[in-house]
Amino acid sequence: MKITLAHSPDADDAFMFYGLATGKIDTGDVKIEHKLQDIQTLNEWALEGRYEITALSFHAYPSVQKKYAMCVAGASFGEKDYGPLLVRLPYGSRYHMVVGVPGTKTTAFLLLKLWKPDVEFKVIPFDKILNAVVSKEVDAGLIIHEGQLFYESLGLESVLNFGEWWYAQHKLPLPLGGNGIRRDLSKELQHKLAGWLRASIEYSLSHRKEAVQHALQYSRDLPVEKADQFVGMYVNERTVDMGDDGKKAVQLLLDLGYRNKIISQPTQMDWIV
C-alpha cells in the first residue's frame, strides 16, 4: 500500500521526517512516498484531499476539517522569544506599509491580520520575500522559514516578532502548523500513520547529527550551525507531543480567527494520537 506524505521543502520538515525518508522507521507493507511543496500550495491541495498525509497551516485547517484530522505529533510552534517575523528596511513606517506575505492561508498571515486587520499585502513565494523587501517591491515582509536567522545580514530589521507578541497576550506557545491525516482512511491506519510520524521525530531527535546533515540539503545554504539552530526552534519535545497547552493554543488561535471574521467557520479540534 502506498501513502503519500506531503510537506514543505525546508530544514525542519526534512529533519522531522528523516527517519521515514531513509527507511529507519519500519512501516511494514505500507510504502510512504514524500511530496515536497511550499505550505501555501499544500494548504490549497488539502481542499481537495489530494494526499493521505499533509502538512497544513493551522489557519488552513478549518477549511479542510471535514477531510482531515490533525496529529498531536509533528506540529510546529513558536515560543515566547521566536516565531514568524515582520521585517523591513530601517526607518520605514511601522503601520503604513504593503507587506509581502507567503500565502493567505498561512498561520503567519492570520497573525498579521489579527495584529493589523486592514493590512495591505501582496502574496509572494516565501523564498522571494526577503529580496522583495530589499528591492523595495514591498515595504515589509512576513517571513516564516530560515530567513528568520539571516534577515539582518541583508540590512533589514524586525518590526514585530509574532512569537513574542502572542506570548505577551496569551502566555501560550504559538501554533503554526501540523500534519493532517485524511479521515477516509481507516481508524487503525490513521493511528499507525500518526505513530510513525511520532517515531520519525523521536528518531531524528536521538540521532540529531545525522538528521541535521540530511536536512542541510533543504536549508537554502545555511551553515550547519545555523541549520541546527533553526531545526531546534521548530523540532523539539513539543513536536513529539504538543501537550495540553499546545492544544489549548491551537483552539484559541482558531477561535480568535473566527471571532475576528478572518476564519469563516468555527472549528472544534479533534486529534489523532
Helices and strands as residue ranges (DSSP letters): E 2-7, H 11-16, H 18-21, E 31-36, H 39-46, E 53-57, H 61-64, E 68-71, E 76-78, E 85-88, E 98-101, H 107-115, E 120-123, G 126-128, H 129-134, E 140-143, G 146-149, G 151-154, E 157-161, H 162-170, E 174-182, H 187-206, H 208-215, G 216-218, H 224-234, H 237-240, H 243-259, E 271-272
